[in-house]
Amino acid sequence: MNTIAPYAADPAHTQGRRYPEPAPTYRTEFQRDRDRVIHAKAFRRLEYKTQVFVNHEGDLYRTRLTHSLEVAQIARTVARSMGLNEDLTEAIALSHDVGHTPFGHAGQDELNDCMKAYGGFEHNLQSLRVVDVLEDSYADFPGINLTFETREGILKHCALKHAQQLGDVGERFLNKTQPTLEAQLTNLADEIAYNNHDIEDGLRSGLITLEQLQDVPVFAVEYQAVRQAYPELTGRRLIRETLRRLIGCMVVDLIESSRAAITASGVQTLAEVRAQPLALMRYSDEMRQQKNVLKKFLRENLYLHPTVYRMTWRARKVVRALFEAYMQDTRLLTPKYQAFAKRYETADGEAGRARAIADFIAGMTDRYAMREYGQLFDLAGLR
């Protein structure tokens, strides 16, 4: 059985839920959180939400769902090896993207632009909003009523103006304190997962090449090691073996660097972890520099590639058109969100109506958004 470190999050001493509930039977509080996320509608929708490539572009590209599963796998490995709480780590990893828009970051950026006059849009805040308010599975409360520790892990980033409105879960951004080590490591596991699977998806699409990747030292080292060990290996197996080793290299660096930082800090309790001036889960300086080179490569050669840019340009047009149509006439919304729009507008005017519309659009899958756009704007469909 894995030994839990004294500074790990303890489900017996959670800071609680927004709505008090009896303790679970045969499960810990964090196991209950994980299970509630898995059963949430927003989690299932991630199967049809873009990571880099729009869902219909191919069956083998990552989606937000497969990405979340990969983050959970990496984060659990790190948590287990470091004596942290594996259940909390998994709950955070599986829920961190449930508020993401359709069409990946393009959808998020466009929805934020649409919402500029109404408080903006941040997908981390939206993920928290999903689990706190928008899910509707329980009789006794809105949302799925997760523990404080899972909710603070979901909220990786937050503008100070929003943190002031979030109560306890926003306080660490105001007080400049740290979240649990489980939340810290899940944030870094997210990076490891998307950097490596974006390489694989980019190579599969043909938008980047192995030759180009030789200019990225952290990839080139592992690639050359595989070529030397398996000179006859080609194709997908060569790529997968290289990425397998690259993920392992990053994970080992994260574990060893974080252990050293924890030891040097002398922390013995979660309260001491929270009081640290900097996060204790970290890469070595060398790995951090290498990771930044990789991220720059992916941005310049994949995320801004003309083919990807054309996809994201179209996606932004869809989000903008839907938002403007719904703002003009909320009767275009589903009955549930018509009711939300009316209720929020009564409380907060036009900004309330806009927030209900943002909730509706953010919950869409790629294909639902495209179908909705086609039904509203494809005049050929009226013949």
C-alpha positions in Angstrom: 0.0 0.0 0.0 1.3 3.5 -0.9 2.5 5.6 2.1 0.9 9.0 2.1 3.2 11.9 2.9 2.3 14.1 5.9 2.0 17.1 3.6 -0.4 15.4 1.2 -4.1 16.3 1.1 -6.1 14.2 3.6 -9.7 13.4 2.6 -10.6 13.0 6.3 -9.7 16.7 6.8 -11.1 18.3 3.7 -12.2 21.9 3.9 -15.6 20.7 3.0 -18.3 21.1 0.3 -20.4 24.1 -0.5 -23.5 22.2 0.6 -22.8 19.8 3.6 -23.5 16.1 3.0 -23.1 13.0 5.1 -19.7 11.3 4.6 -19.6 8.7 1.9 -19.8 5.0 2.7 -16.8 2.8 1.5 -15.3 5.8 -0.4 -13.2 8.8 0.6 -14.4 12.3 -0.1 -12.0 12.6 -3.0 -13.1 9.3 -4.5 -16.6 10.6 -4.4 -15.5 13.7 -6.2 -13.8 11.6 -9.0 -16.8 9.5 -9.4 -19.2 12.5 -9.7 -17.0 14.0 -12.4 -17.0 10.8 -14.4 -20.8 10.7 -14.3 -21.2 14.4 -15.2 -22.7 15.3 -18.6 -20.0 17.9 -19.2 -17.3 15.2 -18.8 -19.0 13.0 -21.5 -19.2 16.0 -23.9 -15.4 16.2 -23.9 -15.4 13.3 -26.3 -16.5 15.6 -29.0 -14.6 18.8 -28.2 -11.4 19.8 -30.0 -7.9 19.5 -28.6 -6.0 20.8 -31.7 -7.9 19.3 -34.6 -11.7 19.8 -34.9 -13.5 16.5 -34.1 -14.5 15.6 -37.6 -11.0 16.0 -39.0 -10.1 12.4 -38.0 -10.9 9.6 -35.6 -7.5 9.2 -34.1 -6.7 12.8 -33.1 -7.0 13.6 -29.4 -10.1 15.2 -28.0 -10.6 16.9 -24.7 -11.7 13.6 -23.2 -8.7 11.6 -24.3 -6.5 14.5 -23.2 -8.1 14.5 -19.7 -7.6 10.7 -19.4 -3.9 11.1 -20.3 -3.4 13.9 -17.8 -5.0 11.7 -15.1 -2.7 8.8 -15.9 0.4 10.9 -15.8 -0.7 12.8 -12.6 -1.6 9.6 -10.8 1.8 8.1 -11.5 3.5 11.2 -10.1 1.2 11.3 -7.1 1.7 7.6 -6.2 5.5 7.9 -6.5 5.6 11.0 -4.3 3.1 9.8 -1.6 0.5 12.3 -2.6 -3.2 11.7 -2.7 -3.9 9.9 -5.9 -7.7 10.2 -5.7 -7.7 14.0 -5.4 -5.1 14.2 -8.2 -7.3 12.1 -10.5 -10.5 14.1 -9.6 -8.7 17.4 -10.5 -7.2 15.9 -13.7 -10.5 14.6 -15.0 -12.5 17.8 -14.2 -10.0 20.5 -15.2 -11.4 20.9 -18.8 -15.1 20.3 -18.3 -15.8 24.0 -18.9 -13.8 24.2 -22.1 -15.6 25.5 -25.2 -16.0 23.7 -28.5 -13.2 24.2 -31.0 -10.4 24.3 -28.4 -8.6 27.6 -27.6 -10.0 29.3 -30.7 -13.5 28.8 -29.3 -12.4 30.0 -25.9 -10.7 33.1 -27.3 -13.7 34.1 -29.4 -16.1 33.6 -26.6 -13.9 35.7 -24.4 -14.0 38.5 -27.0 -17.8 38.2 -27.2 -18.0 38.5 -23.4 -15.5 41.4 -23.1 -18.3 43.9 -22.1 -19.9 41.4 -19.7 -17.0 40.1 -17.5 -15.1 38.0 -20.0 -14.8 34.3 -20.3 -12.1 32.0 -18.8 -12.3 28.3 -19.2 -10.9 27.5 -15.8 -13.7 29.7 -14.2 -16.2 28.0 -16.5 -15.0 24.5 -15.3 -15.7 25.7 -11.8 -19.0 27.1 -12.8 -20.0 23.7 -14.4 -19.3 21.7 -11.2 -20.8 24.4 -8.9 -23.9 25.5 -10.8 -24.6 24.1 -14.3 -24.6 20.3 -13.8 -28.1 19.3 -12.6 -28.0 15.7 -11.4 -28.8 16.1 -7.7 -32.0 16.9 -5.8 -30.3 18.7 -2.8 -28.0 21.2 -4.6 -27.0 22.6 -8.0 -23.8 21.4 -9.6 -22.1 18.3 -8.3 -20.9 19.8 -4.9 -17.2 18.8 -5.0 -14.8 19.3 -2.1 -12.9 22.6 -1.7 -9.6 20.8 -2.6 -10.9 19.6 -6.0 -12.5 22.9 -6.8 -9.3 24.8 -6.0 -7.4 22.4 -8.2 -9.7 23.0 -11.1 -9.1 26.8 -10.8 -5.5 26.8 -12.0 -5.5 30.5 -13.0 -7.8 33.3 -12.1 -7.8 37.1 -12.6 -7.9 39.0 -9.3 -11.2 40.7 -10.2 -12.8 37.3 -10.5 -11.0 35.8 -7.4 -12.7 38.5 -5.2 -16.1 37.1 -6.2 -15.3 33.4 -5.6 -15.1 33.3 -1.8 -12.9 30.7 -0.2 -11.7 29.1 -3.5 -10.5 32.4 -4.8 -8.6 33.5 -1.6 -5.2 32.0 -2.6 -5.0 34.3 -5.6 -5.6 37.3 -3.3 -3.3 36.1 -0.5 -0.7 34.7 -2.9 -0.6 31.3 -1.2 -0.3 27.9 -2.9 -2.8 25.1 -3.6 -2.2 21.5 -2.6 0.7 19.6 -4.1 -1.9 17.5 -5.9 -3.2 20.6 -7.7 0.3 21.8 -8.5 1.3 18.5 -10.1 -1.9 18.1 -12.1 -1.1 21.5 -13.7 2.3 20.2 -14.8 0.9 16.8 -15.9 -1.5 18.8 -18.1 1.6 20.3 -19.9 3.4 17.0 -20.3 0.3 15.4 -21.8 -0.6 18.1 -24.3 3.0 18.8 -25.4 3.6 15.2 -26.2 0.3 14.3 -27.8 0.3 17.5 -29.9 3.6 16.3 -31.3 2.0 12.9 -32.2 -1.2 14.5 -33.7 0.9 17.0 -35.6 3.1 14.3 -37.1 0.0 12.2 -37.9 -1.6 15.2 -39.7 1.6 15.8 -41.7 1.7 19.4 -40.6 5.0 18.9 -38.8 7.8 16.5 -39.6 10.4 14.5 -37.8 13.1 16.5 -39.6 11.7 19.7 -38.1 11.6 18.2 -34.7 15.4 17.6 -34.8 15.7 21.3 -34.0 14.0 20.6 -30.6 16.7 19.2 -28.3 14.5 17.5 -25.8 12.8 15.5 -28.6 16.0 15.0 -30.7 17.9 13.3 -27.8 15.2 10.7 -27.3 14.6 10.2 -31.0 18.3 9.6 -31.7 18.5 7.2 -28.7 15.6 5.2 -30.2 17.2 5.1 -33.7 20.4 3.8 -32.2 18.7 1.1 -30.1 16.3 0.1 -32.9 17.8 0.9 -36.3 15.1 -0.9 -38.2 12.2 0.8 -36.5 10.1 3.1 -38.6 6.7 4.8 -38.9 4.3 5.0 -36.0 6.3 2.6 -33.8 9.3 4.9 -34.0 7.3 7.9 -33.1 5.5 6.2 -30.3 8.7 4.8 -28.8 10.3 8.3 -28.9 7.3 10.0 -27.2 7.0 7.2 -24.6 10.6 8.0 -23.6 10.1 11.7 -23.8 7.1 11.5 -21.4 9.1 9.3 -19.1 12.0 11.8 -19.2 9.7 14.7 -18.2 7.9 12.7 -15.5 11.2 11.6 -13.9 12.6 15.1 -14.0 9.3 16.4 -12.4 9.4 13.9 -9.6 13.1 14.3 -8.8 13.1 18.1 -8.9 9.9 18.3 -6.9 11.2 15.9 -4.2 14.4 18.0 -3.9 12.3 21.2 -3.6 10.1 19.7 -0.9 13.1 18.4 1.0 14.9 21.8 0.8 11.7 23.6 2.0 11.4 21.4 5.1 7.6 21.3 4.8 5.8 18.8 7.0 2.1 19.8 6.7 -0.3 20.9 4.0 -0.5 24.3 5.8 3.2 24.7 5.3 2.9 23.8 1.6 0.3 26.5 1.2 2.5 29.1 2.9 5.4 28.6 0.5 6.3 31.6 -1.7 6.6 29.4 -4.8 5.1 26.1 -6.0 7.1 23.1 -4.8 6.1 20.9 -7.8 8.5 21.9 -10.5 10.9 20.9 -13.3 14.6 21.4 -13.1 15.9 24.6 -14.7 17.2 22.7 -17.7 14.0 20.8 -18.3 11.9 24.0 -18.0 14.1 25.6 -20.6 13.8 22.6 -22.9 10.0 22.5 -22.4 9.7 26.2 -23.4 11.7 25.5 -26.6 9.2 22.7 -27.4 6.2 24.8 -26.7 7.6 27.6 -28.9 8.1 25.0 -31.7 4.6 23.7 -31.5 3.1 27.2 -31.5 5.1 28.4 -34.5 4.9 25.2 -36.6 1.6 23.5 -35.5 -0.9 25.9 -33.7 -0.2 28.7 -36.2 0.1 26.4 -39.3 -2.1 27.7 -42.1 -4.2 24.5 -42.1 -4.9 24.8 -38.3 -5.3 28.5 -38.6 -8.1 28.1 -41.2 -9.8 25.6 -39.0 -9.6 27.9 -36.0 -10.7 30.9 -38.1 -13.9 29.1 -39.2 -14.5 28.0 -35.6 -14.3 31.6 -34.3 -16.8 32.7 -36.9 -19.2 30.0 -35.7 -18.9 31.0 -32.1 -19.3 34.7 -32.9 -22.3 34.2 -35.1 -24.1 32.0 -32.5 -23.4 34.4 -29.7 -24.7 37.4 -31.6 -27.8 35.5 -32.8 -28.7 34.4 -29.2 -28.1 37.9 -27.9 -30.6 39.2 -30.4 -33.2 36.6 -29.7 -33.0 34.3 -26.7 -35.9 32.3 -28.0 -33.3 30.6 -30.2 -31.9 28.9 -27.1 -33.1 25.6 -25.7 -35.9 25.9 -23.1 -33.5 25.3 -20.2 -31.2 28.2 -21.3 -34.1 30.4 -22.2 -35.1 30.1 -18.5 -31.5 30.8 -17.4 -31.3 33.9 -19.7 -34.5 35.3 -18.3 -33.4 34.6 -14.7 -29.9 36.0 -15.1 -31.2 39.0 -17.0 -33.6 39.8 -14.2 -30.7 39.8 -11.7 -28.0 41.3 -13.8 -29.4 42.9 -16.9 -27.8 42.4 -20.3 -24.7 40.9 -18.7 -26.8 38.2 -17.1 -28.3 37.3 -20.5 -24.8 37.2 -22.0 -23.6 34.9 -19.2 -26.4 32.4 -19.8 -25.6 32.4 -23.6 -21.9 31.9 -22.8 -22.9 28.9 -20.6 -24.9 27.5 -23.5 -22.2 27.9 -26.1 -19.4 26.7 -23.8 -21.3 23.5 -23.2 -21.6 22.7 -26.9 -19.6 20.0 -28.6 -17.9 20.8 -31.9 -20.5 19.0 -33.9 -23.5 20.5 -32.0 -22.1 24.0 -32.6 -21.7 23.3 -36.3 -25.1 21.8 -36.6 -26.7 24.7 -34.7 -24.8 27.2 -37.0 -26.1 25.3 -40.1 -29.7 25.4 -38.8 -29.6 29.1 -38.1 -27.6 30.4 -41.1 -27.7 27.8 -43.9 -30.4 29.3 -46.1 -30.2 26.3 -48.4 -31.8 24.3 -45.7 -35.0 26.5 -46.1 -35.7 25.3 -49.7 
